[in-house]
Amino acid sequence: MSKGILLVNLGSPDSTAVGDVRRYLNEFLMDGRVIDSPWLLRRFVVGLILINRPKESAHAYEKIWTKDGSPLIATSRNVQKKLATRMDMPVELAMRYQNPSIESGVKKLRDGGVDDLFLLPLFPHYAMSSYESAVERVKLVAAKIAPQMKIKVQPPYFDAPDYVSALVASAKNYLDGGYDHLLFSFHGIPERHLRKSDPTGCHCLVKKNCCEVASPAHATCYRAQCFKTVAAFVKLAGVPREKYSVSFQSRLGKDPWLKPYTDFELAEFPQRGIKKLLVMCPAFVADCLETIEEIDMRGRETFLSAGGKEFAQIPCLNEQPLWIDALEKMARANGYN
C-alpha cells in the first residue's frame, strides 16, 4: 500500500472581504457539531448571526492579515512543508472549513496513489466541534471520492510528552523573564457539548470534581484533557501552583460555556495584585484570530485598562522545531515511516 499524511486544521476565510468572511462563517456555523441544533433552527440562528457578524469579523481579520494571507494557513503550510522534508511519503494540508479544502487534500493524495492515509488533526484535545468534526468530515469525503483508502487517525495528544515538551520550549524565554501569573486560555465550548461527548452519560459536569475522577468519559472530554495539558506543562516547566490558572475564551451565544471566562479573568487579575501577566493558548497549534486579535490585542487592552502593567501572549507552537519533531514522531509511531 502507498502511504500518505493529511494534516487538518480549522480554517480561515479566503480573504478579509466581507463576502469571503460570510462564506467561511456560514460553513463553520452550519456544522452540526458546532451549533448542534436541528437544521432548521440552526439555519435560522446562523442567518441572524450572518447579518452583522461578517462585517465585524472582517474588520478583526484585517488586523491580523499578513502579506501571505491568513496567519493560520500560512503557518500551517510551512509546517506541512517542513514535515514533508522528513517523510518519505506525500504530506498534504487541509482545512475543515474553506481552503485548502479536505476534498482537495484527499483528492491530491488519491491521485498520487495513496491508499493508506494517516490523518493527523492539528487539534491536541478532543472536542466535537473541532477534532471530531474534522475526523468525521475526512472520513465522509474519503468514502465518496477515495473509497479504497484506508484511514488511520492520530488520537488526541493533549498530554503526549513530545507535544508538552514543545509547549514548554516555546514558553521558556517568557517564563525565564519573570511573571506574576501564567494564564492558560483554552478555546471554550458549550457545556452541553461535554455532556453529549460523555459516553457514560453520567460523569462530565455531573460528578463532583469530574475531571479529577478517573472515567472512560475522559477519552472524549475536552475539559479534562485541557486540565491534563496544564498539569503536564507546569510539572515539566516547574510552575508553582499559586502562579497559574485556567480559563476559556471565544464563547458564542447565551448558553453556558466552560468557565471561568478569559475576558472576565483578564479584567479581574489586576485587582488580585497580578500586574505582570503571561497568557498561552495550548489548544491552538498555530497563531490565528483567536490568539492574535482576541488575546494579544483585545485581551491585552482589557488587562492593561484594568490596571495591569505588563502583558505577553506566548506564541503558539507554530513552526517550533520540537513541534515538527512531535508531528514526525506521531507519524512514525503509527507506522508511517
Stockholm file with secondary structure:
# STOCKHOLM 1.0

chainA/1-337         MSKGILLVNLGSPDSTAVGDVRRYLNEFLMDGRVIDSPWLLRRFVVGLILINRPKESAHAYEKIWTKDGSPLIATSRNVQKKLATRMDMPVELAMRYQNPSIESGVKKLRDGGVDDLFLLPLFPHYAMSSYESAVERVKLVAAKIAPQMKIKVQPPYFDAPDYVSALVASAKNYLDGGYDHLLFSFHGIPERHLRKSDPTGCHCLVKKNCCEVASPAHATCYRAQCFKTVAAFVKLAGVPREKYSVSFQSRLGKDPWLKPYTDFELAEFPQRGIKKLLVMCPAFVADCLETIEEIDMRGRETFLSAGGKEFAQIPCLNEQPLWIDALEKMARANGYN
#=GR chainA/1-337 SS CCEEEEEEECCCCSSSSHHHHHHHHHHHHTCTTTSCSCHHHHHHHHHHHHHHHHHHHHHHHHHHCBTTBCHHHHHHHHHHHHHHTTCSSCEEEEESSSSSBHHHHHHHHHHTTCCEEEEEESCSSCCIIIIIHHHHHHHHHHHHHCTTCEEEECCCCTTCHHHHHHHHHHHHHHHHTCCSEEEEEEECCBHHHHHHHCTTSSSTTTSTTGGGSCCGGGGGCHHHHHHHHHHHHHHHHTCCGGGEEEEEECCCSSSCBSSSBHHHHHHHGGGGTCCEEEEECTTCSSCCHHHIIIIIIIIHHHHHHTTCCEEEECCCCTTCHHHHHHHHHHHHHTTCC
#=GC SS_cons         CCEEEEEEECCCCSSSSHHHHHHHHHHHHTCTTTSCSCHHHHHHHHHHHHHHHHHHHHHHHHHHCBTTBCHHHHHHHHHHHHHHTTCSSCEEEEESSSSSBHHHHHHHHHHTTCCEEEEEESCSSCCIIIIIHHHHHHHHHHHHHCTTCEEEECCCCTTCHHHHHHHHHHHHHHHHTCCSEEEEEEECCBHHHHHHHCTTSSSTTTSTTGGGSCCGGGGGCHHHHHHHHHHHHHHHHTCCGGGEEEEEECCCSSSCBSSSBHHHHHHHGGGGTCCEEEEECTTCSSCCHHHIIIIIIIIHHHHHHTTCCEEEECCCCTTCHHHHHHHHHHHHHTTCC
//
